[in-house]
């Protein structure tokens, strides 16, 4: 990740006379060096700042989840954004799936194409061909789910795939089938805010890990996790404040905890202190660097 230093040639050992310092000078030098060793600095040189470790020093295992890829480096939810997230330390790429009028799952957060492309209209009122002609603001095309799966499969990351609701059972099955056909079952977690989508996916023959997105923490998140056969419980960062014991209880039940959407040092420190398994962030590159510096 960093630059590799260019080795220089070895410096020859100096030859010549040996000098012996007077006893008084020797004592002063030793005393000065002793103080430098204890304080971490010599006269006129400020001490180096020691990075503050997270309250949970073992947070190096907390997964970096790039929200819509790496939107600071490339347009959100594009192949380029996924590649940028992977190149800058993400463990997961998070993205969103909408379904076109003719049943093709495509990568898009909003229900309409207006905000992120040069087009206009609802995804579910446009055909896959119409969507494919759109240009994403900032460059690129709107990927189909097939294209996204193929691209992510070639990257050293996992896929966190949110199905936007509402969707028909047939549309949900199509998403799950594409994940399976791409050979990405073991590297994908499918999630949704829509309970009916998660319940349908749990009952399907496709054994893909599931997560339920929650804006507010359930009174009994473990019971919720069991009801929906969850591998992960994905909850709003703010709603978990004051309830870090929920993470421990979910872990005891064999369920991971993801928090969203978390940006900035202080929030990362708080989230990792709770022991969450994954942090969904708009700045995957920065969280990766922060984790490397602050976690054991």
N, C-alpha and C positions, 0 to 999 in steps of 0.2 A: 504493500500500500504506500509506504513512504519511499523516499529516495534512498538508494543504496550508496553509501559513502565510497568514493574512489580511493583505494589504498595508495598511500604515498610510499616513496622509497624510505628505507630505514635510515635514521640519522646516525652517522658514525659517532662512536664514543670519543669525547674530547681527550686529548693527551696534554700533558704538561705537569706543572708543579701541583703538589697538594698543599692546601693552605689550612691552617688551624686557627679558628677564631679564638680570641681571648675568652677566658671563662665568663666574664660579665656579659659579653655579647652573646655567647652561646646560651646563657640562661635566659636572656631577653627573647631570643628567637624561639626557644622551646616554649616559653610562656605564651608568646603570641600565637604559636601554632596550636597550643593547647586550647586557648580561648576560641580560635577559629574552628577547631574540631567540635567543641561543645555547642557553639552558637550557629554553626553552619555558614559562617561568613568571615571574611577578613575585613580589615579596616577599609571603609569606603565602598564595599561591595554589598549590596542588599541581599538578604537571604532569599533563596529560591522558594517560591510558593509551593507548598505540598498540596496536591489535589485532595479535596475533601471527599472521602469515601462515602458511598451511600450507607444509610443505617443498616442495610442488609448487604454485607460485603460480598455475598455469594451471588449477586444479581447478574453476573456475567452470563448466566443462562437465560436471562429474560429475552424473549424473542423480539427482534426489531421487525415491525410490520409496516410496510410502506403503504400508506393510505392513498389509493388510486395510483400506486407506483411511487414516483418521485416528482410531484407536480412543480417543485422549485426548479427542476432541471429539464423537464420536458412536459408537454401538454398532458394533463391528467388522463388516465385510462387509455393511453396509447401504448403500442409496443415499445416505443422509445422510452416512455416513462417507466415501464416494467424493467427494461434493460438497465436504465440508469439506477433504479433502486437496487437491483442485484449487484451492480458494479460498485455501489457505495455502501455495502454492508447489510442490506436487508436480508432477513431470514425468510420472511413471507412477503408476497405481493398481495395487497388487498384490492379488489375491484368489484364492479357492479354489473349486473346483467339485466337488461330489458329485452323484451321479445317483440319482434316486428309483426306487422299485420299478417304476413304469410308464415309466421311461426319460426323465424330464425332468431336465435339468441345472439344479441350483440352487446358489446361493452359500452355502457353508457350509464352515468349516475342519474341524470334527470329523466323525467318522463317525456320531456321534449328535447329537441336537438338545438334549440335556439341559443342557449348560453355558450355552448362549447363548439359549435360549428357555424358554417356560413349558410345553413339551411334554417327552415322553420317547420314546426309541426310536431305532433306527438309520435313517438316511436311506434306505438301500436296502430297508428293510422298510415304508416309508411311501409313500403315493401323493403325487403333486404337489398334489392338492387338500388332503390332510391337512396337508402342510407349509405350504400357503398360509394355513391358519387359525391358525397359531402366531403368538404375539407375541414379538418379540425383547425380551430383558431390557434395559431402558433405553429401549424404544420402537421401533416400526417392525415391518415384516414381513420374512420371509426372501425375498429377491428370487430370481426365476428368472434363469437366464443371459440369456434374451431381454430381460428388464427391465433387467438390469445393462448389457448392451451398448447398449441404447437410451439409458440415462442417461449412460453414459460418452461415447458418441458426441457428446453435446451439450456436453461439457466439453473444455477445452484440455489434455487429458492423453492419454497412451497407456495401454494395458491390458496388465498382466502377469498372465497367467491360468494358475494352477496346477491341473492335473487330478490329483485325488487318486486314487491307485491302491489296489488293482487295479481295472481297468475292462475291460469287454469291448471288442473292436474296434468294435462297433456304437455303443457309448456314446461312444468317442473320436471316431468319425466324426460323431456328432450334434453334439458340441461344435464341431468344426471347421466343420461345415456352418452352424451358427448364426452363427459369427464371420463367415463369408463372406457369408451372406445379409444380415447387418447392415451390410455395407459397411465392416467394421472390419479387414480383412486387413492393410492397410498400417500400422495403428496397434496391432496386437496381437502380443505374444510369448506363445506357449504353452509352459509348462514343466511338468516333473514329476520326482519322484524315481524314478518307475517307468520303468525302461529300455524295457520293452516298449511303453509308451504313446508314448514319444518316437520309437522306431523305427517304430511304426505310423504316427504322424503324418508322419514324414519320407518314408514311402513313399506317402502319400495324394496325391490330386490337388489338395489344398488347399495352396497355396503360402504358408503362414503361417510366420513366423519361429519358431524353436524354441530352447529353452534346457533344459539338463539340470541339475537340482539335485543338488549333492553335499555330503554332510556332511564328507567327507574329500577332500583334494586327490588327484587321480589322479597316479600316477607320471609319466605323460605326458599331461597335459591336452590337448595339441594333437592327439594321436592319438585321444583320446576325442571331441574336437570333430569331427574328420573322420568318425569312425565313425557318429556320430549326426546329421551334417549340421547342426551347431549354428550359430546366429547369436550365441548368448551362452552362457557357462559361468557358472553361478550356484553359488558355493561358500561354505561356512561361513567367516565372518571369521576365527575362531580357527585354522582349518586352513591359512590362507594365510600366517600369521605365519612368518617365516623363509624364505619362498619367493616374495618379490615378483617375482623373475625370471619366474615363471609368467605374470604379467600381460603382460610384454613379449613372451614367446614366443607367447601367444595373440593379441596384437595383430598380430604379424608374420604370423600365419596368417589374419588378417582376422576374428578372433572377439572379441567384447566380453566383459568380465568384470563380473559383478555379485557383491556380497558381502551376506550376510545373517547375522543381523539385528543391525544396528549402531546403538547408541544412546549418545550422550554425546560431549562435545568431544574427549577424548583418542583415542577410537576413530575418530571422523570424521577427525581429523588423520592418524592412521596409515593409514586406508584410502585417503584421497585422496593420500597420499604414495606409495602403490603405483601410482597411476595408473589405478585401477579406473574403469569407465564408469558404474556405477550403485551406489548404496548403498540397500539395503532397510532401512527404519527404522520403528519404531513412532511416531516423533515427526518426521514429515515437516516440520511447521511450524518446529520448532527447527533441524533440519538445513538447511532453506532459509535461515533467518536466519544460521546459522553460516557457510554457504557464501558468502553475500553479504558477510559481514564479513571472512572470512579468506582468500578466494580472489580472485585477480586477475580 
